[in-house]
């Protein structure tokens, strides 16, 4: 296997494992934290308190995964369909995600208000960059001669995630926790789908075309 294809496959498998780990840890937190209402409370509230170290760990894990995916998604796309903007959006999303987890450590300190501001900005940056990155890359892959076999699922998931994001931003009457967690589930499903497409394209029959 040539070097780029092998690296893409490694990143894709890491992405699959990270998605599963994130889903399992954050899903378990919904049942372990009896003091939090999973419908009303967003996932960020689970970063602190009992089990918070595990939730923070999967947040930190997703940072290198998203940055790696930015490169792998670019490499696996046909040259004429590649998007540097999509890659940059995933890098920014990855870099922004770690501060979302790290800022909870400043609760009860003189820097708490600043940490909350950074937390909010980092979280919105992550969601917005992921949303636009998913839409852009899905559209490119739909027209890619190697990746169009993945079907419309990626585009559908990306649009559903975008709709959930703007619903959360614009309609404050809806349960914040429920809408945010729906958005996160859609993002995880999309990342899992994207990893499967990369694994398919870099399979034995296709590896020679990854340059």
Backbone as CSV, one residue per row, in Angstrom:
resi,resn,N_x,N_y,N_z,CA_x,CA_y,CA_z,C_x,C_y,C_z
1,UNK,0.851,-1.196,0.000,0.000,0.000,0.000,0.885,1.244,0.000
2,UNK,0.563,2.258,-0.857,1.377,3.459,-0.859,1.133,4.246,0.419
3,UNK,2.086,5.121,0.720,2.087,5.812,2.008,0.832,6.650,2.278
4,UNK,0.367,7.508,1.338,-0.832,8.304,1.629,-2.049,7.454,1.945
5,UNK,-2.268,6.391,1.179,-3.432,5.534,1.408,-3.357,4.856,2.778
6,UNK,-2.173,4.393,3.152,-2.001,3.741,4.449,-2.289,4.718,5.583
7,UNK,-1.809,5.951,5.441,-2.038,6.961,6.474,-3.517,7.321,6.565
8,UNK,-4.167,7.456,5.414,-5.603,7.747,5.392,-6.382,6.649,6.109
9,UNK,-6.028,5.396,5.848,-6.721,4.276,6.503,-6.512,4.301,8.011
10,UNK,-5.308,4.620,8.437,-5.041,4.690,9.878,-5.873,5.779,10.533
11,UNK,-5.947,6.935,9.877,-6.751,8.037,10.409,-8.231,7.660,10.426
12,UNK,-8.678,6.981,9.378,-10.084,6.579,9.305,-10.443,5.621,10.440
13,UNK,-9.579,4.650,10.713,-9.849,3.723,11.813,-9.818,4.431,13.163
14,UNK,-8.889,5.359,13.338,-8.853,6.139,14.568,-10.134,6.955,14.718
15,UNK,-10.623,7.474,13.599,-11.857,8.255,13.626,-13.043,7.383,14.035
16,UNK,-13.106,6.184,13.511,-14.178,5.255,13.891,-14.138,4.974,15.395
17,UNK,-12.936,4.681,15.910,-12.786,4.391,17.339,-13.131,5.606,18.191
18,UNK,-12.741,6.801,17.737,-13.032,8.019,18.492,-14.526,8.295,18.534
19,UNK,-15.205,8.083,17.420,-16.662,8.284,17.374,-17.362,7.329,18.331
20,UNK,-16.930,6.068,18.326,-17.531,5.077,19.230,-17.258,5.449,20.678
21,UNK,-16.014,5.831,20.987,-15.652,6.204,22.355,-16.448,7.420,22.819
22,UNK,-16.563,8.419,21.957,-17.302,9.632,22.314,-18.761,9.298,22.587
23,UNK,-19.360,8.478,21.714,-20.762,8.113,21.875,-20.992,7.308,23.159
24,UNK,-20.109,6.356,23.437,-20.271,5.511,24.617,-20.096,6.299,25.911
25,UNK,-19.031,7.101,25.975,-18.742,7.857,27.200,-19.827,8.900,27.468
26,UNK,-20.143,9.683,26.451,-21.143,10.743,26.644,-22.543,10.168,26.800
27,UNK,-22.805,9.039,26.140,-24.100,8.376,26.324,-24.247,7.833,27.734
28,UNK,-23.172,7.219,28.252,-23.214,6.688,29.616,-23.389,7.806,30.638
29,UNK,-22.800,8.961,30.350,-22.905,10.090,31.283,-24.340,10.535,31.476
30,UNK,-25.180,10.332,30.451,-26.591,10.734,30.565,-27.321,9.922,31.638
31,UNK,-26.854,8.708,31.881,-27.504,7.839,32.869,-26.819,7.906,34.222
32,UNK,-25.511,8.197,34.213,-24.766,8.227,35.475,-25.044,9.499,36.260
33,UNK,-25.188,10.624,35.559,-25.406,11.895,36.229,-26.880,12.096,36.538
34,UNK,-27.328,11.541,37.663,-28.721,11.665,38.064,-29.088,13.109,38.435
35,UNK,-28.082,13.929,38.721,-28.338,15.315,39.130,-28.596,16.235,37.952
36,UNK,-28.439,15.745,36.729,-28.620,16.581,35.549,-29.776,16.065,34.694
37,UNK,-30.595,16.990,34.217,-31.705,16.640,33.337,-31.179,16.541,31.904
38,UNK,-31.130,15.355,31.312,-30.533,15.196,29.982,-31.292,15.943,28.889
39,UNK,-32.555,16.263,29.132,-33.335,16.984,28.134,-33.020,18.474,28.161
40,UNK,-32.835,19.015,29.345,-32.650,20.459,29.492,-31.184,20.891,29.529
41,UNK,-30.303,20.007,29.970,-28.912,20.389,30.210,-28.026,19.981,29.035
42,UNK,-27.231,20.905,28.494,-26.335,20.567,27.375,-25.183,19.677,27.822
43,UNK,-24.506,19.106,26.857,-23.437,18.146,27.153,-22.277,18.783,27.897
44,UNK,-22.061,20.069,27.713,-20.940,20.734,28.380,-21.031,20.660,29.893
45,UNK,-22.243,20.517,30.427,-22.408,20.421,31.877,-21.811,19.129,32.420
46,UNK,-21.640,18.134,31.566,-21.107,16.843,31.980,-19.572,16.829,31.998
47,UNK,-18.968,17.930,31.580,-17.508,18.004,31.563,-16.920,18.127,32.954
48,UNK,-17.726,18.554,33.904,-17.281,18.715,35.285,-18.110,17.808,36.173
49,UNK,-17.608,17.534,37.370,-18.341,16.687,38.306,-18.023,15.217,38.112
50,UNK,-18.836,14.330,38.697,-18.585,12.881,38.606,-18.509,12.408,37.159
51,UNK,-17.439,11.725,36.838,-17.253,11.214,35.484,-16.808,12.255,34.480
52,UNK,-16.631,13.498,34.918,-16.251,14.565,33.996,-14.917,14.333,33.332
53,UNK,-13.995,13.674,34.021,-12.664,13.430,33.444,-12.758,12.561,32.196
54,UNK,-13.713,11.632,32.176,-13.871,10.766,31.007,-14.490,11.523,29.835
55,UNK,-15.445,12.385,30.149,-16.060,13.195,29.096,-15.029,14.152,28.502
56,UNK,-14.235,14.775,29.369,-13.184,15.665,28.863,-12.177,14.894,28.004
57,UNK,-11.885,13.671,28.398,-10.902,12.867,27.656,-11.346,12.623,26.214
58,UNK,-12.639,12.316,26.019,-13.089,12.063,24.639,-13.174,13.365,23.843
59,UNK,-13.387,14.495,24.522,-13.314,15.786,23.834,-11.887,16.004,23.321
60,UNK,-10.910,15.769,24.207,-9.515,15.947,23.811,-9.138,14.976,22.698
61,UNK,-9.673,13.776,22.734,-9.377,12.785,21.705,-9.843,13.252,20.331
62,UNK,-10.989,13.939,20.295,-11.543,14.359,19.015,-10.718,15.458,18.338
63,UNK,-9.901,16.183,19.113,-9.097,17.252,18.509,-8.120,16.714,17.465
64,UNK,-7.223,15.768,17.804,-6.329,15.238,16.762,-7.074,14.472,15.680
65,UNK,-8.203,13.881,16.030,-8.985,13.142,15.030,-9.514,14.094,13.957
66,UNK,-10.071,15.228,14.373,-10.601,16.186,13.407,-9.489,16.804,12.566
67,UNK,-8.354,17.081,13.190,-7.229,17.631,12.441,-6.704,16.598,11.442
68,UNK,-6.603,15.349,11.892,-6.183,14.284,10.987,-7.175,14.082,9.855
69,UNK,-8.454,14.183,10.174,-9.483,14.019,9.140,-9.404,15.139,8.100
70,UNK,-9.044,16.346,8.537,-8.893,17.458,7.601,-7.895,17.083,6.499
71,UNK,-6.782,16.480,6.906,-5.767,16.062,5.938,-6.244,14.859,5.129
72,UNK,-6.787,13.851,5.820,-7.192,12.620,5.140,-8.334,12.880,4.161
73,UNK,-9.305,13.688,4.577,-10.418,13.995,3.689,-9.962,14.729,2.435
74,UNK,-8.957,15.572,2.585,-8.394,16.282,1.436,-7.658,15.315,0.513
75,UNK,-6.861,14.424,1.104,-6.070,13.486,0.315,-6.929,12.492,-0.452
76,UNK,-7.989,12.040,0.164,-8.795,10.987,-0.440,-9.701,11.519,-1.545
77,UNK,-9.898,12.831,-1.576,-10.735,13.455,-2.601,-9.954,13.585,-3.902
78,UNK,-10.641,13.393,-5.024,-9.994,13.589,-6.317,-9.438,15.002,-6.403
79,UNK,-8.307,15.153,-7.073,-7.588,16.431,-7.115,-8.495,17.574,-7.554
80,UNK,-9.317,17.346,-8.580,-10.160,18.414,-9.111,-11.325,18.767,-8.178
81,UNK,-11.613,17.923,-7.195,-12.732,18.171,-6.286,-12.275,18.557,-4.874
82,UNK,-10.968,18.641,-4.661,-10.468,18.956,-3.325,-10.845,20.368,-2.898
83,UNK,-11.048,20.530,-1.585,-11.406,21.841,-1.040,-10.491,22.168,0.134
84,UNK,-9.619,23.149,-0.059,-8.758,23.589,1.039,-9.591,24.229,2.144
85,UNK,-10.690,24.897,1.765,-11.545,25.538,2.761,-12.144,24.501,3.704
86,UNK,-12.623,23.378,3.156,-13.190,22.323,4.005,-12.140,21.804,4.979
87,UNK,-10.919,21.606,4.494,-9.844,21.126,5.360,-9.568,22.119,6.486
88,UNK,-9.524,23.399,6.153,-9.277,24.428,7.161,-10.397,24.451,8.198
89,UNK,-11.632,24.296,7.758,-12.773,24.301,8.680,-12.670,23.156,9.692
90,UNK,-12.252,21.978,9.239,-12.113,20.851,10.166,-10.938,21.051,11.115
91,UNK,-9.870,21.681,10.639,-8.745,21.985,11.528,-9.175,22.967,12.611
92,UNK,-9.871,24.019,12.223,-10.338,25.009,13.200,-11.303,24.371,14.200
93,UNK,-12.178,23.497,13.713,-13.108,22.802,14.608,-12.349,21.960,15.625
94,UNK,-11.309,21.261,15.159,-10.524,20.438,16.071,-9.785,21.259,17.105
95,UNK,-9.168,22.359,16.661,-8.422,23.221,17.579,-9.358,23.867,18.590
96,UNK,-10.580,24.199,18.191,-11.525,24.870,19.080,-12.145,23.930,20.111
97,UNK,-12.126,22.635,19.828,-12.834,21.696,20.701,-12.163,21.522,22.054
98,UNK,-10.844,21.458,22.091,-10.159,21.253,23.369,-10.427,22.357,24.390
99,UNK,-10.430,23.644,23.996,-10.769,24.687,24.973,-12.162,24.551,25.557
100,UNK,-13.087,23.940,24.807,-14.426,23.711,25.343,-14.339,22.863,26.611
101,UNK,-13.481,21.839,26.567,-13.310,20.964,27.733,-12.419,21.588,28.790
102,UNK,-11.352,22.248,28.345,-10.352,22.763,29.291,-10.881,23.893,30.164
103,UNK,-11.779,24.703,29.646,-12.238,25.883,30.384,-13.042,25.550,31.632
104,UNK,-13.587,24.338,31.723,-14.363,23.997,32.923,-13.467,23.917,34.156
105,UNK,-12.170,23.759,33.949,-11.234,23.675,35.074,-11.094,24.995,35.822
106,UNK,-11.580,26.087,35.246,-11.437,27.405,35.856,-12.653,27.817,36.677
107,UNK,-13.612,26.886,36.826,-14.780,27.189,37.652,-14.348,27.462,39.091
108,UNK,-14.897,28.531,39.669,-14.556,28.883,41.046,-13.254,29.634,41.197
109,UNK,-12.625,30.023,40.077,-11.373,30.778,40.127,-11.639,32.219,39.679
110,UNK,-10.668,33.113,39.879,-10.857,34.499,39.417,-11.035,34.620,37.904
111,UNK,-10.668,33.577,37.171,-10.762,33.612,35.717,-12.029,32.924,35.194
112,UNK,-12.977,32.652,36.071,-14.162,31.892,35.683,-14.960,32.591,34.581
113,UNK,-15.188,33.884,34.701,-15.990,34.593,33.696,-15.322,34.572,32.326
114,UNK,-13.999,34.780,32.312,-13.272,34.719,31.044,-13.335,33.313,30.458
115,UNK,-13.208,32.319,31.331,-13.265,30.926,30.875,-14.627,30.606,30.267
116,UNK,-15.691,31.125,30.864,-17.033,30.890,30.316,-17.180,31.523,28.942
117,UNK,-16.611,32.723,28.789,-16.668,33.391,27.491,-15.929,32.582,26.433
118,UNK,-14.724,32.129,26.770,-13.931,31.328,25.839,-14.645,30.024,25.524
119,UNK,-15.235,29.428,26.556,-15.972,28.172,26.375,-17.094,28.346,25.349
120,UNK,-17.884,29.393,25.521,-18.999,29.625,24.612,-18.544,29.902,23.189
121,UNK,-17.516,30.736,23.042,-17.007,31.054,21.716,-16.402,29.823,21.046
122,UNK,-15.655,29.043,21.822,-15.025,27.839,21.266,-16.073,26.814,20.833
123,UNK,-17.116,26.656,21.646,-18.169,25.690,21.318,-18.893,26.085,20.028
124,UNK,-19.253,27.370,19.918,-19.948,27.823,18.714,-19.044,27.745,17.487
125,UNK,-17.755,28.054,17.663,-16.814,27.943,16.551,-16.717,26.502,16.074
126,UNK,-16.643,25.573,17.025,-16.563,24.151,16.670,-17.788,23.715,15.884
127,UNK,-18.969,24.050,16.390,-20.201,23.628,15.720,-20.335,24.265,14.333
128,UNK,-20.052,25.555,14.229,-20.198,26.242,12.941,-19.209,25.702,11.905
129,UNK,-17.964,25.513,12.320,-16.961,24.995,11.384,-17.280,23.573,10.949
130,UNK,-17.718,22.751,11.877,-18.108,21.389,11.512,-19.288,21.396,10.558
131,UNK,-20.278,22.233,10.855,-21.468,22.295,10.012,-21.119,22.657,8.580
132,UNK,-20.381,23.763,8.400,-20.037,24.191,7.046,-19.042,23.235,6.392
133,UNK,-18.112,22.683,7.175,-17.170,21.727,6.629,-17.852,20.462,6.144
134,UNK,-18.805,19.972,6.913,-19.555,18.780,6.522,-20.354,19.020,5.248
135,UNK,-21.017,20.170,5.169,-21.796,20.494,3.969,-20.901,20.576,2.737
136,UNK,-19.783,21.270,2.878,-18.890,21.477,1.743,-18.263,20.181,1.270
137,UNK,-17.740,19.387,2.214,-17.071,18.151,1.830,-18.065,17.129,1.279
138,UNK,-19.257,17.062,1.871,-20.277,16.131,1.374,-20.659,16.461,-0.058
139,UNK,-20.800,17.758,-0.359,-21.158,18.173,-1.716,-20.044,17.814,-2.699
140,UNK,-18.791,18.000,-2.280,-17.664,17.640,-3.141,-17.623,16.141,-3.375
141,UNK,-17.831,15.363,-2.314,-17.765,13.914,-2.442,-18.895,13.365,-3.306
142,UNK,-20.043,14.029,-3.320,-21.158,13.572,-4.147,-20.809,13.666,-5.628
143,UNK,-19.896,14.586,-5.994,-19.508,14.771,-7.393,-18.152,14.131,-7.700
144,UNK,-17.594,13.453,-6.698,-16.285,12.833,-6.861,-16.449,11.448,-7.505
145,UNK,-15.685,11.143,-8.548,-15.845,9.849,-9.222,-15.553,8.647,-8.329
146,UNK,-14.732,8.823,-7.297,-14.430,7.714,-6.389,-15.393,7.656,-5.212
147,UNK,-15.851,8.806,-4.750,-16.600,8.868,-3.492,-18.112,9.000,-3.665
148,UNK,-18.585,9.168,-4.893,-20.024,9.350,-5.072,-20.817,8.100,-4.729
149,UNK,-20.135,6.945,-4.673,-20.823,5.704,-4.321,-21.311,5.694,-2.878
150,UNK,-20.818,6.644,-2.079,-21.294,6.738,-0.703,-22.736,7.182,-0.596
151,UNK,-23.312,7.617,-1.730,-24.716,7.996,-1.752,-24.977,9.341,-1.098
152,UNK,-26.247,9.696,-0.960,-26.606,11.016,-0.433,-26.614,11.102,1.090
153,UNK,-26.279,10.013,1.779,-26.395,10.001,3.237,-25.569,11.106,3.883
154,UNK,-24.353,11.323,3.398,-23.510,12.359,3.986,-24.124,13.734,3.855
155,UNK,-24.676,14.034,2.682,-25.317,15.334,2.455,-26.527,15.490,3.362
156,UNK,-27.316,14.435,3.480,-28.519,14.483,4.328,-28.138,14.731,5.788
157,UNK,-27.157,13.982,6.288,-26.720,14.163,7.670,-26.168,15.562,7.900
158,UNK,-25.405,16.076,6.932,-24.830,17.413,7.066,-25.923,18.474,7.125
159,UNK,-26.937,18.354,6.283,-28.031,19.329,6.303,-28.866,19.207,7.568
160,UNK,-29.085,17.989,8.046,-29.829,17.814,9.297,-29.065,18.427,10.471
161,UNK,-27.745,18.234,10.493,-26.925,18.818,11.552,-26.964,20.342,11.489
162,UNK,-26.901,20.884,10.278,-26.958,22.333,10.115,-28.306,22.881,10.580
163,UNK,-29.389,22.169,10.240,-30.723,22.592,10.678,-30.824,22.559,12.202
164,UNK,-30.269,21.504,12.824,-30.297,21.406,14.286,-29.488,22.525,14.930
165,UNK,-28.350,22.875,14.316,-27.512,23.947,14.845,-28.249,25.279,14.840
166,UNK,-28.838,25.619,13.710,-29.527,26.908,13.626,-30.819,26.911,14.420
167,UNK,-31.447,25.759,14.577,-32.621,25.654,15.445,-32.236,25.961,16.880
168,UNK,-31.068,25.436,17.294,-30.578,25.683,18.643,-30.254,27.164,18.856
169,UNK,-29.691,27.798,17.823,-29.301,29.199,17.934,-30.505,30.137,17.922
170,UNK,-31.476,29.844,17.060,-32.559,30.793,16.812,-33.810,30.572,17.663
171,UNK,-34.068,29.345,18.077,-35.288,29.068,18.840,-34.926,28.620,20.254
172,UNK,-34.997,29.546,21.191,-34.617,29.245,22.574,-35.752,28.613,23.373
173,UNK,-36.895,28.406,22.737,-38.006,27.756,23.445,-37.806,26.244,23.529
174,UNK,-37.020,25.697,22.625,-36.794,24.251,22.612,-35.823,23.850,23.713
175,UNK,-35.940,22.627,24.235,-35.003,22.155,25.271,-33.571,22.193,24.755
176,UNK,-32.739,22.980,25.399,-31.374,23.201,24.907,-30.571,21.912,24.856
177,UNK,-30.699,21.120,25.914,-29.926,19.887,25.967,-30.312,18.910,24.876
178,UNK,-31.608,18.768,24.632,-32.082,17.815,23.637,-31.614,18.189,22.237
179,UNK,-31.762,19.471,21.872,-31.375,19.910,20.526,-29.868,19.798,20.335
180,UNK,-29.088,20.193,21.360,-27.635,20.128,21.234,-27.151,18.690,21.099
181,UNK,-27.745,17.790,21.879,-27.319,16.390,21.816,-27.739,15.745,20.501
182,UNK,-28.878,16.171,19.945,-29.276,15.703,18.620,-28.251,16.158,17.585
183,UNK,-27.809,17.407,17.702,-26.785,17.934,16.801,-25.500,17.120,16.906
184,UNK,-25.081,16.810,18.120,-23.842,16.048,18.324,-23.974,14.642,17.751
185,UNK,-25.135,14.015,17.925,-25.365,12.678,17.370,-25.250,12.710,15.848
186,UNK,-25.825,13.727,15.222,-25.763,13.843,13.764,-24.325,14.052,13.293
187,UNK,-23.550,14.838,14.037,-22.149,15.051,13.685,-21.363,13.744,13.809
188,UNK,-21.601,13.003,14.885,-20.906,11.730,15.064,-21.263,10.745,13.959
189,UNK,-22.545,10.708,13.579,-22.961,9.821,12.488,-22.267,10.216,11.190
190,UNK,-22.153,11.520,10.948,-21.494,11.975,9.728,-20.017,11.609,9.737
191,UNK,-19.355,11.808,10.871,-17.932,11.459,10.965,-17.726,9.960,10.779
192,UNK,-18.630,9.162,11.319,-18.551,7.721,11.108,-18.748,7.354,9.651
193,UNK,-19.728,8.006,9.021,-19.974,7.776,7.598,-18.755,8.171,6.770
194,UNK,-18.166,9.325,7.075,-17.002,9.803,6.333,-15.825,8.840,6.483
195,UNK,-15.627,8.315,7.689,-14.543,7.352,7.913,-14.758,6.097,7.074
196,UNK,-16.000,5.649,6.976,-16.300,4.457,6.172,-16.012,4.703,4.695
197,UNK,-16.293,5.929,4.227,-15.998,6.251,2.823,-14.493,6.236,2.566
198,UNK,-13.725,6.757,3.518,-12.270,6.753,3.352,-11.725,5.336,3.352
199,UNK,-12.265,4.488,4.202,-11.820,3.091,4.230,-12.181,2.381,2.936
200,UNK,-13.355,2.676,2.403,-13.777,2.032,1.156,-12.875,2.436,0.001
201,UNK,-12.597,3.740,-0.101,-11.804,4.245,-1.212,-10.353,3.759,-1.143
202,UNK,-9.851,3.560,0.063,-8.461,3.111,0.208,-8.359,1.597,0.345
203,UNK,-9.411,0.900,-0.044,-9.378,-0.559,-0.013,-8.439,-1.073,-1.099
204,UNK,-8.249,-2.365,-1.143,-7.305,-2.971,-2.085,-7.591,-2.579,-3.529
205,UNK,-8.875,-2.489,-3.891,-9.213,-2.209,-5.286,-8.957,-0.762,-5.673
206,UNK,-8.912,0.142,-4.669,-8.851,1.564,-4.991,-7.568,2.239,-4.550
207,UNK,-6.717,1.575,-3.783,-5.579,2.237,-3.127,-4.634,2.899,-4.139
208,UNK,-4.532,2.320,-5.323,-3.574,2.837,-6.286,-3.948,4.241,-6.771
209,UNK,-5.246,4.624,-6.623,-5.677,5.927,-7.130,-5.486,7.038,-6.125
210,UNK,-5.069,6.712,-4.874,-4.847,7.739,-3.868,-3.427,8.266,-4.008
211,UNK,-3.281,9.466,-4.478,-1.969,10.042,-4.743,-1.683,11.142,-3.732
